[in-house]
Amino acid sequence: MIAPQGHVTVRAWGGPVLDKRLWYLLAGTRGGLNRARILHVLRDRPCNANALAGLLAFDYKTVRQTRGVLRANHWRIRLGT
């Protein structure tokens, strides 16, 4: 696929299926912005749910719910060291 001039095509390591799933989780559902913020922090360093809630000023239950949604959609994330 050739991208039009001035546009960027994002290629993930999982191919188009992973791209669709990621797009659905981050942009197609409620809470996508929170999931994106959590994934961004976890990309840099592992955190447990309590530390992650403190870093992002989220409720602890929000972090746990987000982890559950990601797991239900076959995302393997690890909270904690």
MIDOSE-1310 file (N, C-alpha, C; in nm, 2 decimals, decimal comma, always signed):
residues 81
miap	+0,08/-0,12/+0,00/+0,00/+0,00/+0,00/+0,09/+0,12/+0,00; +0,06/+0,21/-0,09/+0,14/+0,34/-0,09/+0,06/+0,45/-0,03; +0,12/+0,52/+0,07/+0,05/+0,62/+0,14/+0,05/+0,75/+0,05; -0,06/+0,82/+0,06/-0,06/+0,95/-0,02/+0,04/+1,05/+0,04
qghv	+0,08/+1,15/-0,04/+0,18/+1,24/+0,01/+0,13/+1,32/+0,13; +0,21/+1,33/+0,23/+0,18/+1,40/+0,35/+0,11/+1,32/+0,46; +0,09/+1,19/+0,43/+0,03/+1,10/+0,53/+0,13/+1,00/+0,58; +0,11/+0,95/+0,70/+0,20/+0,85/+0,76/+0,12/+0,72/+0,77
tvra	+0,18/+0,61/+0,73/+0,12/+0,48/+0,75/+0,19/+0,41/+0,86; +0,11/+0,37/+0,96/+0,16/+0,30/+1,08/+0,16/+0,15/+1,05; +0,28/+0,09/+1,07/+0,29/-0,05/+1,06/+0,32/-0,11/+1,20; +0,24/-0,20/+1,25/+0,27/-0,26/+1,37/+0,33/-0,40/+1,35
wggp	+0,39/-0,46/+1,45/+0,46/-0,59/+1,43/+0,36/-0,70/+1,41; +0,23/-0,68/+1,44/+0,13/-0,78/+1,43/+0,06/-0,78/+1,30; +0,08/-0,68/+1,21/+0,01/-0,67/+1,09/-0,12/-0,61/+1,10; -0,21/-0,62/+0,99/-0,33/-0,54/+0,99/-0,43/-0,59/+1,10
vldk	-0,43/-0,71/+1,14/-0,53/-0,76/+1,24/-0,50/-0,69/+1,37; -0,37/-0,68/+1,41/-0,33/-0,61/+1,53/-0,36/-0,47/+1,52; -0,34/-0,41/+1,41/-0,37/-0,27/+1,39/-0,52/-0,24/+1,41; -0,61/-0,33/+1,36/-0,75/-0,31/+1,38/-0,79/-0,33/+1,52
rlwy	-0,74/-0,42/+1,59/-0,77/-0,45/+1,73/-0,72/-0,33/+1,81; -0,60/-0,28/+1,79/-0,55/-0,17/+1,87/-0,64/-0,04/+1,84; -0,67/-0,02/+1,72/-0,75/+0,09/+1,68/-0,89/+0,08/+1,75; -0,95/-0,04/+1,75/-1,08/-0,05/+1,82/-1,06/-0,03/+1,97
llag	-0,96/-0,08/+2,03/-0,94/-0,06/+2,18/-0,91/+0,08/+2,22; -0,84/+0,15/+2,14/-0,80/+0,29/+2,17/-0,89/+0,40/+2,12; -0,95/+0,38/+2,01/-1,03/+0,48/+1,95/-1,18/+0,45/+1,93; -1,21/+0,32/+1,93/-1,35/+0,28/+1,90/-1,44/+0,25/+2,02
trgg	-1,38/+0,26/+2,14/-1,46/+0,23/+2,26/-1,44/+0,34/+2,36; -1,53/+0,34/+2,46/-1,52/+0,43/+2,57/-1,40/+0,39/+2,65; -1,32/+0,49/+2,70/-1,21/+0,46/+2,79/-1,08/+0,44/+2,71; -1,09/+0,46/+2,58/-0,97/+0,44/+2,49/-0,85/+0,53/+2,53
lnra	-0,88/+0,66/+2,56/-0,78/+0,75/+2,60/-0,71/+0,70/+2,73; -0,78/+0,65/+2,82/-0,72/+0,60/+2,95/-0,63/+0,48/+2,91; -0,68/+0,39/+2,83/-0,60/+0,27/+2,79/-0,47/+0,32/+2,72; -0,48/+0,42/+2,63/-0,36/+0,47/+2,57/-0,26/+0,52/+2,67
rilh	-0,31/+0,60/+2,76/-0,22/+0,66/+2,86/-0,16/+0,55/+2,95; -0,23/+0,44/+2,98/-0,18/+0,33/+3,06/-0,07/+0,26/+2,98; -0,10/+0,23/+2,86/+0,00/+0,16/+2,77/+0,12/+0,24/+2,75; +0,11/+0,37/+2,74/+0,22/+0,46/+2,72/+0,32/+0,45/+2,84
vlrd	+0,26/+0,45/+2,96/+0,34/+0,45/+3,08/+0,40/+0,31/+3,10; +0,33/+0,20/+3,07/+0,38/+0,07/+3,08/+0,49/+0,04/+2,98; +0,49/+0,11/+2,87/+0,59/+0,09/+2,76/+0,73/+0,13/+2,82; +0,73/+0,23/+2,90/+0,86/+0,28/+2,96/+0,91/+0,20/+3,08
rpcn	+0,82/+0,16/+3,16/+0,86/+0,08/+3,28/+0,74/+0,01/+3,34; +0,76/-0,11/+3,40/+0,65/-0,18/+3,46/+0,60/-0,11/+3,59; +0,47/-0,11/+3,62/+0,42/-0,05/+3,74/+0,31/-0,15/+3,79; +0,29/-0,15/+3,92/+0,17/-0,22/+3,97/+0,05/-0,13/+3,96
anal	-0,07/-0,19/+3,98/-0,19/-0,11/+3,95/-0,20/+0,01/+4,05; -0,16/+0,00/+4,17/-0,16/+0,11/+4,26/-0,07/+0,22/+4,22; +0,05/+0,19/+4,18/+0,15/+0,29/+4,14/+0,10/+0,36/+4,01; +0,05/+0,28/+3,92/+0,00/+0,33/+3,79/-0,12/+0,43/+3,82
agll	-0,21/+0,39/+3,91/-0,32/+0,48/+3,95/-0,27/+0,62/+4,00; -0,16/+0,61/+4,08/-0,10/+0,73/+4,14/-0,03/+0,82/+4,03; +0,04/+0,75/+3,94/+0,11/+0,83/+3,84/+0,01/+0,90/+3,75; -0,10/+0,84/+3,71/-0,19/+0,90/+3,61/-0,31/+0,97/+3,68
afdy	-0,31/+0,97/+3,81/-0,43/+1,03/+3,88/-0,56/+0,96/+3,85; -0,55/+0,83/+3,83/-0,67/+0,74/+3,81/-0,71/+0,68/+3,94; -0,84/+0,63/+3,94/-0,89/+0,55/+4,05/-0,83/+0,41/+4,03; -0,80/+0,34/+4,14/-0,74/+0,21/+4,13/-0,83/+0,11/+4,05
ktvr	-0,96/+0,13/+4,07/-1,06/+0,04/+3,99/-1,05/+0,07/+3,84; -1,02/+0,19/+3,80/-1,01/+0,22/+3,66/-0,89/+0,15/+3,60; -0,78/+0,14/+3,67/-0,67/+0,07/+3,62/-0,70/-0,08/+3,61; -0,76/-0,14/+3,71/-0,80/-0,28/+3,71/-0,90/-0,31/+3,60
qtrg	-0,99/-0,22/+3,58/-1,09/-0,24/+3,47/-1,02/-0,24/+3,33; -0,93/-0,14/+3,32/-0,86/-0,13/+3,19/-0,78/-0,26/+3,17; -0,71/-0,31/+3,27/-0,64/-0,43/+3,25/-0,73/-0,55/+3,21; -0,84/-0,55/+3,27/-0,94/-0,66/+3,23/-0,99/-0,65/+3,09
vlra	-1,01/-0,53/+3,04/-1,05/-0,51/+2,90/-0,94/-0,55/+2,81; -0,81/-0,51/+2,84/-0,70/-0,55/+2,75/-0,68/-0,70/+2,75; -0,69/-0,76/+2,87/-0,68/-0,91/+2,87/-0,79/-0,98/+2,79; -0,92/-0,93/+2,80/-1,03/-0,99/+2,73/-1,01/-0,98/+2,58
nhwr	-0,93/-0,88/+2,54/-0,90/-0,86/+2,40/-0,77/-0,92/+2,36; -0,72/-1,01/+2,44/-0,60/-1,09/+2,41/-0,47/-1,01/+2,41; -0,47/-0,90/+2,49/-0,35/-0,83/+2,51/-0,28/-0,88/+2,63; -0,16/-0,91/+2,63/-0,08/-0,96/+2,74/+0,00/-0,84/+2,80
irlg	-0,05/-0,78/+2,91/+0,03/-0,68/+2,97/+0,06/-0,73/+3,11; +0,17/-0,68/+3,16/+0,21/-0,72/+3,29/+0,22/-0,59/+3,38; +0,15/-0,59/+3,49/+0,16/-0,48/+3,58/+0,25/-0,53/+3,70; +0,35/-0,45/+3,73/+0,44/-0,48/+3,84/+0,57/-0,54/+3,79
t	+0,66/-0,56/+3,88/+0,79/-0,60/+3,84/+0,81/-0,75/+3,86
